[in-house]
Amino acid sequence: MLKRVKGMSERMACKTVGLSRSTYRTPKITDTPQDPDAELRGWLRDYSTKHPCHGFRRAWAALRHDEGRQINRKKVHRLWTDEGLQRKIRSARKRAGESSAPPFIEADAPKVVWALDFQFDSTIDGKAIKIASAVDEHTKQSVLNIVERSIDAPRLVQELEKAFTAAGGPPQVLRLDNGPEFISQVLRGFCDGRVGLDYIPPGTPWNNGTAESFNSRMRRELLNRNHWTCLLEARVAIADYKEDHNTRHRHSSLGYLTPDEYAAQCRHTHTPVACEID
Protein backbone atom coordinates (compact mmCIF):
# COMPACT_ATOMS: atom_id res chain seq x y z
CA MET A 1 0.00 0.00 0.00
CA LEU A 2 2.87 2.38 0.77
CA LYS A 3 4.31 1.79 -2.70
CA ARG A 4 0.97 2.41 -4.36
CA VAL A 5 -0.38 5.30 -2.27
CA LYS A 6 2.79 7.07 -1.12
CA GLY A 7 4.92 6.27 -4.14
CA MET A 8 7.71 4.81 -1.96
CA SER A 9 10.32 2.43 -3.27
CA GLU A 10 10.20 -1.20 -2.17
CA ARG A 11 13.30 -0.74 -0.02
CA MET A 12 11.92 2.36 1.78
CA ALA A 13 8.47 0.79 2.30
CA CYS A 14 9.94 -2.36 3.84
CA LYS A 15 12.21 -0.31 6.09
CA THR A 16 9.26 1.82 7.23
CA VAL A 17 7.14 -1.16 8.38
CA GLY A 18 10.10 -3.22 9.64
CA LEU A 19 9.74 -6.02 7.08
CA SER A 20 12.65 -7.71 5.31
CA ARG A 21 12.59 -7.55 1.51
CA SER A 22 13.00 -11.32 1.21
CA THR A 23 9.89 -11.87 3.33
CA TYR A 24 7.96 -9.34 1.26
CA ARG A 25 8.93 -11.08 -1.98
CA THR A 26 8.17 -14.59 -0.73
CA PRO A 27 4.73 -15.63 -2.13
CA LYS A 28 2.11 -17.05 0.21
CA ILE A 29 2.21 -20.81 0.20
CA THR A 30 -1.52 -20.86 -0.53
CA ASP A 31 -0.78 -19.05 -3.80
CA THR A 32 1.77 -21.62 -4.96
CA PRO A 33 1.33 -25.06 -6.49
CA GLN A 34 3.18 -26.48 -3.47
CA ASP A 35 0.27 -25.73 -1.05
CA PRO A 36 0.04 -28.96 0.99
CA ASP A 37 -3.62 -28.29 1.79
CA ALA A 38 -4.77 -27.58 -1.77
CA GLU A 39 -6.64 -30.88 -2.07
CA LEU A 40 -8.29 -30.43 1.34
CA ARG A 41 -9.33 -26.88 0.49
CA GLY A 42 -10.95 -28.13 -2.69
CA TRP A 43 -12.77 -30.85 -0.76
CA LEU A 44 -14.12 -28.28 1.71
CA ARG A 45 -15.31 -26.02 -1.11
CA ASP A 46 -17.11 -28.93 -2.75
CA TYR A 47 -18.65 -29.96 0.58
CA SER A 48 -19.86 -26.41 1.24
CA THR A 49 -21.47 -26.28 -2.22
CA LYS A 50 -23.31 -29.57 -1.66
CA HIS A 51 -24.31 -28.73 1.93
CA PRO A 52 -24.76 -24.94 2.13
CA CYS A 53 -26.32 -25.07 5.61
CA HIS A 54 -23.53 -27.10 7.20
CA GLY A 55 -20.69 -25.61 9.21
CA PHE A 56 -17.06 -26.62 9.67
CA ARG A 57 -17.88 -29.06 12.51
CA ARG A 58 -20.05 -31.19 10.25
CA ALA A 59 -17.44 -30.96 7.52
CA TRP A 60 -14.82 -32.18 10.01
CA ALA A 61 -17.14 -35.01 11.10
CA ALA A 62 -17.58 -36.07 7.47
CA LEU A 63 -13.82 -36.04 6.95
CA ARG A 64 -13.18 -38.00 10.14
CA HIS A 65 -15.94 -40.60 10.00
CA ASP A 66 -16.97 -40.83 6.34
CA GLU A 67 -13.63 -40.20 4.64
CA GLY A 68 -11.56 -41.89 7.36
CA ARG A 69 -9.04 -39.01 7.60
CA GLN A 70 -7.25 -38.33 10.87
CA ILE A 71 -7.40 -34.54 10.83
CA ASN A 72 -7.46 -31.89 13.52
CA ARG A 73 -10.72 -30.02 13.90
CA LYS A 74 -8.89 -26.70 14.43
CA LYS A 75 -7.17 -27.10 11.09
CA VAL A 76 -10.50 -27.67 9.36
CA HIS A 77 -11.81 -24.53 11.06
CA ARG A 78 -8.80 -22.50 9.88
CA LEU A 79 -9.09 -23.69 6.28
CA TRP A 80 -12.87 -23.26 6.33
CA THR A 81 -12.40 -19.65 7.42
CA ASP A 82 -9.57 -19.00 4.95
CA GLU A 83 -11.82 -20.12 2.11
CA GLY A 84 -14.61 -17.79 3.25
CA LEU A 85 -17.07 -20.63 3.76
CA GLN A 86 -18.54 -19.43 7.05
CA ARG A 87 -22.15 -18.34 6.83
CA LYS A 88 -24.36 -16.66 9.37
CA ILE A 89 -27.82 -18.18 9.33
CA ARG A 90 -30.32 -15.43 10.07
CA SER A 91 -33.62 -16.59 11.49
CA ALA A 92 -36.76 -14.63 10.90
CA ARG A 93 -37.40 -12.07 13.61
CA LYS A 94 -40.34 -13.08 15.76
CA ARG A 95 -43.16 -10.60 15.92
CA ALA A 96 -44.29 -9.38 19.33
CA GLY A 97 -47.87 -8.51 20.16
CA GLU A 98 -48.87 -5.01 21.19
CA SER A 99 -50.58 -5.04 24.59
CA SER A 100 -53.87 -3.23 25.00
CA ALA A 101 -54.09 -3.75 28.78
CA PRO A 102 -52.51 -1.58 31.49
CA PRO A 103 -49.09 -2.83 32.60
CA PHE A 104 -48.61 -4.71 35.87
CA ILE A 105 -52.30 -5.50 36.36
CA GLU A 106 -52.79 -7.68 39.45
CA ALA A 107 -55.26 -10.56 39.57
CA ASP A 108 -56.75 -9.55 42.93
CA ALA A 109 -60.25 -10.85 42.12
CA PRO A 110 -61.96 -13.43 39.89
CA LYS A 111 -62.23 -12.67 36.16
CA VAL A 112 -59.52 -10.03 36.23
CA VAL A 113 -56.72 -11.96 34.47
CA TRP A 114 -56.96 -15.22 32.55
CA ALA A 115 -53.60 -16.77 31.64
CA LEU A 116 -53.76 -18.51 28.26
CA ASP A 117 -51.20 -20.85 26.71
CA PHE A 118 -50.69 -23.80 24.35
CA GLN A 119 -48.82 -27.04 24.84
CA PHE A 120 -48.25 -30.05 22.62
CA ASP A 121 -48.32 -33.82 22.79
CA SER A 122 -48.77 -36.61 20.22
CA THR A 123 -50.58 -39.87 19.60
CA ILE A 124 -48.62 -43.12 19.20
CA ASP A 125 -48.63 -42.70 15.41
CA GLY A 126 -46.57 -39.51 15.81
CA LYS A 127 -49.32 -37.06 14.88
CA ALA A 128 -49.40 -33.85 16.90
CA ILE A 129 -51.95 -32.91 19.54
CA LYS A 130 -52.35 -29.24 20.39
CA ILE A 131 -53.86 -28.28 23.74
CA ALA A 132 -55.17 -24.83 24.67
CA SER A 133 -55.65 -24.03 28.34
CA ALA A 134 -56.65 -20.93 30.27
CA VAL A 135 -56.49 -20.43 34.02
CA ASP A 136 -58.02 -17.68 36.15
CA GLU A 137 -54.99 -16.26 37.97
CA HIS A 138 -56.99 -15.49 41.12
CA THR A 139 -59.22 -18.56 41.57
CA LYS A 140 -56.87 -21.01 39.75
CA GLN A 141 -59.87 -22.40 37.85
CA SER A 142 -59.27 -24.01 34.47
CA VAL A 143 -61.67 -22.15 32.19
CA LEU A 144 -60.76 -23.34 28.69
CA ASN A 145 -60.19 -26.74 27.12
CA ILE A 146 -59.39 -27.28 23.43
CA VAL A 147 -57.72 -30.48 22.25
CA GLU A 148 -57.20 -30.74 18.49
CA ARG A 149 -54.63 -31.69 15.89
CA SER A 150 -54.26 -27.98 15.16
CA ILE A 151 -55.89 -24.85 16.57
CA ASP A 152 -56.11 -21.71 14.46
CA ALA A 153 -57.19 -18.25 15.57
CA PRO A 154 -60.88 -18.56 14.46
CA ARG A 155 -61.27 -21.79 16.45
CA LEU A 156 -59.63 -20.19 19.48
CA VAL A 157 -62.01 -17.22 19.27
CA GLN A 158 -64.99 -19.56 18.99
CA GLU A 159 -64.03 -21.45 22.15
CA LEU A 160 -63.18 -18.28 24.06
CA GLU A 161 -66.69 -16.97 23.33
CA LYS A 162 -68.11 -20.13 24.88
CA ALA A 163 -65.81 -19.79 27.90
CA PHE A 164 -66.85 -16.15 28.40
CA THR A 165 -70.51 -17.15 28.33
CA ALA A 166 -69.97 -20.00 30.80
CA ALA A 167 -68.12 -17.66 33.18
CA GLY A 168 -70.86 -15.03 33.04
CA GLY A 169 -68.79 -12.58 31.01
CA PRO A 170 -65.24 -12.03 29.82
CA PRO A 171 -62.28 -11.30 32.08
CA GLN A 172 -60.67 -7.88 32.07
CA VAL A 173 -57.36 -9.14 30.67
CA LEU A 174 -55.96 -12.14 28.80
CA ARG A 175 -52.29 -12.75 29.53
CA LEU A 176 -50.57 -14.31 26.51
CA ASP A 177 -47.25 -15.07 24.91
CA ASN A 178 -46.43 -14.02 21.34
CA GLY A 179 -47.61 -17.11 19.46
CA PRO A 180 -49.05 -16.54 15.96
CA GLU A 181 -52.60 -17.35 17.06
CA PHE A 182 -52.39 -14.89 19.94
CA ILE A 183 -51.05 -11.93 17.94
CA SER A 184 -53.41 -12.54 15.03
CA GLN A 185 -55.80 -9.88 13.81
CA VAL A 186 -58.67 -12.34 14.38
CA LEU A 187 -58.09 -12.51 18.14
CA ARG A 188 -57.28 -8.81 18.45
CA GLY A 189 -60.48 -7.90 16.62
CA PHE A 190 -62.50 -10.25 18.83
CA CYS A 191 -61.07 -8.75 22.03
CA ASP A 192 -61.17 -5.11 20.89
CA GLY A 193 -63.35 -3.15 23.30
CA ARG A 194 -64.13 -6.25 25.38
CA VAL A 195 -60.92 -7.70 26.81
CA GLY A 196 -57.45 -6.26 27.29
CA LEU A 197 -54.50 -8.22 25.92
CA ASP A 198 -51.32 -8.41 27.98
CA TYR A 199 -48.47 -9.87 25.90
CA ILE A 200 -45.45 -11.01 27.86
CA PRO A 201 -42.00 -10.08 26.46
CA PRO A 202 -40.65 -12.69 24.01
CA GLY A 203 -38.57 -15.38 25.68
CA THR A 204 -39.86 -14.74 29.22
CA PRO A 205 -42.31 -17.58 30.04
CA TRP A 206 -41.97 -16.80 33.75
CA ASN A 207 -44.09 -13.70 33.16
CA ASN A 208 -46.98 -16.06 32.44
CA GLY A 209 -46.27 -18.15 35.49
CA THR A 210 -49.83 -19.29 36.24
CA ALA A 211 -50.29 -20.88 32.81
CA GLU A 212 -46.77 -22.33 32.83
CA SER A 213 -47.33 -23.87 36.28
CA PHE A 214 -50.64 -25.42 35.22
CA ASN A 215 -49.14 -26.81 31.99
CA SER A 216 -46.11 -28.18 33.84
CA ARG A 217 -48.33 -29.98 36.34
CA MET A 218 -50.53 -31.43 33.60
CA ARG A 219 -47.43 -32.53 31.67
CA ARG A 220 -46.01 -34.27 34.75
CA GLU A 221 -49.21 -35.82 36.08
CA LEU A 222 -51.02 -36.73 32.85
CA LEU A 223 -49.27 -36.30 29.50
CA ASN A 224 -45.96 -37.94 30.44
CA ARG A 225 -47.75 -40.90 32.01
CA ASN A 226 -49.95 -41.82 29.04
CA HIS A 227 -49.65 -42.88 25.41
CA TRP A 228 -52.63 -41.79 23.34
CA THR A 229 -53.90 -44.21 20.71
CA CYS A 230 -56.22 -41.60 19.18
CA LEU A 231 -57.27 -37.97 19.52
CA LEU A 232 -60.57 -38.88 21.22
CA GLU A 233 -58.75 -40.68 24.02
CA ALA A 234 -56.61 -37.61 24.68
CA ARG A 235 -59.64 -35.31 24.63
CA VAL A 236 -61.49 -37.36 27.24
CA ALA A 237 -58.50 -37.74 29.56
CA ILE A 238 -57.51 -34.06 29.38
CA ALA A 239 -61.10 -32.90 29.97
CA ASP A 240 -61.31 -35.22 33.00
CA TYR A 241 -57.99 -33.88 34.31
CA LYS A 242 -59.15 -30.26 34.08
CA GLU A 243 -62.46 -31.12 35.75
CA ASP A 244 -60.58 -32.90 38.53
CA HIS A 245 -58.28 -29.85 38.86
CA ASN A 246 -61.27 -27.57 39.44
CA THR A 247 -63.22 -29.83 41.80
CA ARG A 248 -60.65 -31.90 43.70
CA HIS A 249 -57.18 -30.32 43.52
CA ARG A 250 -56.57 -28.36 46.73
CA HIS A 251 -54.25 -25.35 46.45
CA SER A 252 -52.19 -24.14 49.37
CA SER A 253 -52.49 -20.57 48.02
CA LEU A 254 -56.29 -20.90 48.32
CA GLY A 255 -56.21 -22.12 51.91
CA TYR A 256 -56.38 -25.72 50.68
CA LEU A 257 -59.72 -25.16 48.98
CA THR A 258 -60.40 -26.42 45.50
CA PRO A 259 -60.65 -23.74 42.78
CA ASP A 260 -64.42 -24.21 42.51
CA GLU A 261 -64.87 -24.00 46.30
CA TYR A 262 -62.78 -20.86 46.49
CA ALA A 263 -64.58 -19.22 43.56
CA ALA A 264 -67.98 -19.95 45.12
CA GLN A 265 -67.14 -18.09 48.33
CA CYS A 266 -64.79 -15.41 46.98
CA ARG A 267 -66.09 -11.84 47.38
CA HIS A 268 -62.97 -9.98 46.27
CA THR A 269 -63.34 -7.10 43.84
CA HIS A 270 -60.67 -5.64 41.61
CA THR A 271 -58.97 -2.45 42.78
CA PRO A 272 -57.20 -0.60 39.96
CA VAL A 273 -53.80 0.73 40.97
CA ALA A 274 -53.07 4.29 39.82
CA CYS A 275 -49.74 6.06 39.83
CA GLU A 276 -49.51 9.15 42.00
CA ILE A 277 -47.37 12.04 40.82
CA ASP A 278 -46.30 14.63 43.38
C-alpha positions as CSV (number, residue, x, y, z in Angstrom):
1,M,0.0,0.0,0.0
2,L,2.9,2.4,0.8
3,K,4.3,1.8,-2.7
4,R,1.0,2.4,-4.4
5,V,-0.4,5.3,-2.3
6,K,2.8,7.1,-1.1
7,G,4.9,6.3,-4.1
8,M,7.7,4.8,-2.0
9,S,10.3,2.4,-3.3
10,E,10.2,-1.2,-2.2
11,R,13.3,-0.7,0.0
12,M,11.9,2.4,1.8
13,A,8.5,0.8,2.3
14,C,9.9,-2.4,3.8
15,K,12.2,-0.3,6.1
16,T,9.3,1.8,7.2
17,V,7.1,-1.2,8.4
18,G,10.1,-3.2,9.6
19,L,9.7,-6.0,7.1
20,S,12.6,-7.7,5.3
21,R,12.6,-7.5,1.5
22,S,13.0,-11.3,1.2
23,T,9.9,-11.9,3.3
24,Y,8.0,-9.3,1.3
25,R,8.9,-11.1,-2.0
26,T,8.2,-14.6,-0.7
27,P,4.7,-15.6,-2.1
28,K,2.1,-17.0,0.2
29,I,2.2,-20.8,0.2
30,T,-1.5,-20.9,-0.5
31,D,-0.8,-19.0,-3.8
32,T,1.8,-21.6,-5.0
33,P,1.3,-25.1,-6.5
34,Q,3.2,-26.5,-3.5
35,D,0.3,-25.7,-1.0
36,P,0.0,-29.0,1.0
37,D,-3.6,-28.3,1.8
38,A,-4.8,-27.6,-1.8
39,E,-6.6,-30.9,-2.1
40,L,-8.3,-30.4,1.3
41,R,-9.3,-26.9,0.5
42,G,-10.9,-28.1,-2.7
43,W,-12.8,-30.9,-0.8
44,L,-14.1,-28.3,1.7
45,R,-15.3,-26.0,-1.1
46,D,-17.1,-28.9,-2.7
47,Y,-18.6,-30.0,0.6
48,S,-19.9,-26.4,1.2
49,T,-21.5,-26.3,-2.2
50,K,-23.3,-29.6,-1.7
51,H,-24.3,-28.7,1.9
52,P,-24.8,-24.9,2.1
53,C,-26.3,-25.1,5.6
54,H,-23.5,-27.1,7.2
55,G,-20.7,-25.6,9.2
56,F,-17.1,-26.6,9.7
57,R,-17.9,-29.1,12.5
58,R,-20.0,-31.2,10.3
59,A,-17.4,-31.0,7.5
60,W,-14.8,-32.2,10.0
61,A,-17.1,-35.0,11.1
62,A,-17.6,-36.1,7.5
63,L,-13.8,-36.0,7.0
64,R,-13.2,-38.0,10.1
65,H,-15.9,-40.6,10.0
66,D,-17.0,-40.8,6.3
67,E,-13.6,-40.2,4.6
68,G,-11.6,-41.9,7.4
69,R,-9.0,-39.0,7.6
70,Q,-7.2,-38.3,10.9
71,I,-7.4,-34.5,10.8
72,N,-7.5,-31.9,13.5
73,R,-10.7,-30.0,13.9
74,K,-8.9,-26.7,14.4
75,K,-7.2,-27.1,11.1
76,V,-10.5,-27.7,9.4
77,H,-11.8,-24.5,11.1
78,R,-8.8,-22.5,9.9
79,L,-9.1,-23.7,6.3
80,W,-12.9,-23.3,6.3
81,T,-12.4,-19.7,7.4
82,D,-9.6,-19.0,4.9
83,E,-11.8,-20.1,2.1
84,G,-14.6,-17.8,3.3
85,L,-17.1,-20.6,3.8
86,Q,-18.5,-19.4,7.1
87,R,-22.2,-18.3,6.8
88,K,-24.4,-16.7,9.4
89,I,-27.8,-18.2,9.3
90,R,-30.3,-15.4,10.1
91,S,-33.6,-16.6,11.5
92,A,-36.8,-14.6,10.9
93,R,-37.4,-12.1,13.6
94,K,-40.3,-13.1,15.8
95,R,-43.2,-10.6,15.9
96,A,-44.3,-9.4,19.3
97,G,-47.9,-8.5,20.2
98,E,-48.9,-5.0,21.2
99,S,-50.6,-5.0,24.6
100,S,-53.9,-3.2,25.0
101,A,-54.1,-3.8,28.8
102,P,-52.5,-1.6,31.5
103,P,-49.1,-2.8,32.6
104,F,-48.6,-4.7,35.9
105,I,-52.3,-5.5,36.4
106,E,-52.8,-7.7,39.5
107,A,-55.3,-10.6,39.6
108,D,-56.7,-9.5,42.9
109,A,-60.3,-10.8,42.1
110,P,-62.0,-13.4,39.9
111,K,-62.2,-12.7,36.2
112,V,-59.5,-10.0,36.2
113,V,-56.7,-12.0,34.5
114,W,-57.0,-15.2,32.6
115,A,-53.6,-16.8,31.6
116,L,-53.8,-18.5,28.3
117,D,-51.2,-20.9,26.7
118,F,-50.7,-23.8,24.4
119,Q,-48.8,-27.0,24.8
120,F,-48.3,-30.1,22.6
121,D,-48.3,-33.8,22.8
122,S,-48.8,-36.6,20.2
123,T,-50.6,-39.9,19.6
124,I,-48.6,-43.1,19.2
125,D,-48.6,-42.7,15.4
126,G,-46.6,-39.5,15.8
127,K,-49.3,-37.1,14.9
128,A,-49.4,-33.9,16.9
129,I,-51.9,-32.9,19.5
130,K,-52.4,-29.2,20.4
131,I,-53.9,-28.3,23.7
132,A,-55.2,-24.8,24.7
133,S,-55.6,-24.0,28.3
134,A,-56.6,-20.9,30.3
135,V,-56.5,-20.4,34.0
136,D,-58.0,-17.7,36.2
137,E,-55.0,-16.3,38.0
138,H,-57.0,-15.5,41.1
139,T,-59.2,-18.6,41.6
140,K,-56.9,-21.0,39.7
141,Q,-59.9,-22.4,37.8
142,S,-59.3,-24.0,34.5
143,V,-61.7,-22.1,32.2
144,L,-60.8,-23.3,28.7
145,N,-60.2,-26.7,27.1
146,I,-59.4,-27.3,23.4
147,V,-57.7,-30.5,22.2
148,E,-57.2,-30.7,18.5
149,R,-54.6,-31.7,15.9
150,S,-54.3,-28.0,15.2
151,I,-55.9,-24.9,16.6
152,D,-56.1,-21.7,14.5
153,A,-57.2,-18.3,15.6
154,P,-60.9,-18.6,14.5
155,R,-61.3,-21.8,16.4
156,L,-59.6,-20.2,19.5
157,V,-62.0,-17.2,19.3
158,Q,-65.0,-19.6,19.0
159,E,-64.0,-21.5,22.1
160,L,-63.2,-18.3,24.1
161,E,-66.7,-17.0,23.3
162,K,-68.1,-20.1,24.9
163,A,-65.8,-19.8,27.9
164,F,-66.8,-16.2,28.4
165,T,-70.5,-17.1,28.3
166,A,-70.0,-20.0,30.8
167,A,-68.1,-17.7,33.2
168,G,-70.9,-15.0,33.0
169,G,-68.8,-12.6,31.0
170,P,-65.2,-12.0,29.8
171,P,-62.3,-11.3,32.1
172,Q,-60.7,-7.9,32.1
173,V,-57.4,-9.1,30.7
174,L,-56.0,-12.1,28.8
175,R,-52.3,-12.7,29.5
176,L,-50.6,-14.3,26.5
177,D,-47.2,-15.1,24.9
178,N,-46.4,-14.0,21.3
179,G,-47.6,-17.1,19.5
180,P,-49.0,-16.5,16.0
181,E,-52.6,-17.3,17.1
182,F,-52.4,-14.9,19.9
183,I,-51.0,-11.9,17.9
184,S,-53.4,-12.5,15.0
185,Q,-55.8,-9.9,13.8
186,V,-58.7,-12.3,14.4
187,L,-58.1,-12.5,18.1
188,R,-57.3,-8.8,18.4
189,G,-60.5,-7.9,16.6
190,F,-62.5,-10.3,18.8
191,C,-61.1,-8.7,22.0
192,D,-61.2,-5.1,20.9
193,G,-63.4,-3.1,23.3
194,R,-64.1,-6.2,25.4
195,V,-60.9,-7.7,26.8
196,G,-57.5,-6.3,27.3
197,L,-54.5,-8.2,25.9
198,D,-51.3,-8.4,28.0
199,Y,-48.5,-9.9,25.9
200,I,-45.5,-11.0,27.9
201,P,-42.0,-10.1,26.5
202,P,-40.7,-12.7,24.0
203,G,-38.6,-15.4,25.7
204,T,-39.9,-14.7,29.2
205,P,-42.3,-17.6,30.0
206,W,-42.0,-16.8,33.8
207,N,-44.1,-13.7,33.2
208,N,-47.0,-16.1,32.4
209,G,-46.3,-18.2,35.5
210,T,-49.8,-19.3,36.2
211,A,-50.3,-20.9,32.8
212,E,-46.8,-22.3,32.8
213,S,-47.3,-23.9,36.3
214,F,-50.6,-25.4,35.2
215,N,-49.1,-26.8,32.0
216,S,-46.1,-28.2,33.8
217,R,-48.3,-30.0,36.3
218,M,-50.5,-31.4,33.6
219,R,-47.4,-32.5,31.7
220,R,-46.0,-34.3,34.7
221,E,-49.2,-35.8,36.1
222,L,-51.0,-36.7,32.9
223,L,-49.3,-36.3,29.5
224,N,-46.0,-37.9,30.4
225,R,-47.8,-40.9,32.0
226,N,-50.0,-41.8,29.0
227,H,-49.7,-42.9,25.4
228,W,-52.6,-41.8,23.3
229,T,-53.9,-44.2,20.7
230,C,-56.2,-41.6,19.2
231,L,-57.3,-38.0,19.5
232,L,-60.6,-38.9,21.2
233,E,-58.7,-40.7,24.0
234,A,-56.6,-37.6,24.7
235,R,-59.6,-35.3,24.6
236,V,-61.5,-37.4,27.2
237,A,-58.5,-37.7,29.6
238,I,-57.5,-34.1,29.4
239,A,-61.1,-32.9,30.0
240,D,-61.3,-35.2,33.0
241,Y,-58.0,-33.9,34.3
242,K,-59.1,-30.3,34.1
243,E,-62.5,-31.1,35.7
244,D,-60.6,-32.9,38.5
245,H,-58.3,-29.9,38.9
246,N,-61.3,-27.6,39.4
247,T,-63.2,-29.8,41.8
248,R,-60.7,-31.9,43.7
249,H,-57.2,-30.3,43.5
250,R,-56.6,-28.4,46.7
251,H,-54.2,-25.3,46.4
252,S,-52.2,-24.1,49.4
253,S,-52.5,-20.6,48.0
254,L,-56.3,-20.9,48.3
255,G,-56.2,-22.1,51.9
256,Y,-56.4,-25.7,50.7
257,L,-59.7,-25.2,49.0
258,T,-60.4,-26.4,45.5
259,P,-60.7,-23.7,42.8
260,D,-64.4,-24.2,42.5
261,E,-64.9,-24.0,46.3
262,Y,-62.8,-20.9,46.5
263,A,-64.6,-19.2,43.6
264,A,-68.0,-19.9,45.1
265,Q,-67.1,-18.1,48.3
266,C,-64.8,-15.4,47.0
267,R,-66.1,-11.8,47.4
268,H,-63.0,-10.0,46.3
269,T,-63.3,-7.1,43.8
270,H,-60.7,-5.6,41.6
271,T,-59.0,-2.5,42.8
272,P,-57.2,-0.6,40.0
273,V,-53.8,0.7,41.0
274,A,-53.1,4.3,39.8
275,C,-49.7,6.1,39.8
276,E,-49.5,9.2,42.0
277,I,-47.4,12.0,40.8
278,D,-46.3,14.6,43.4
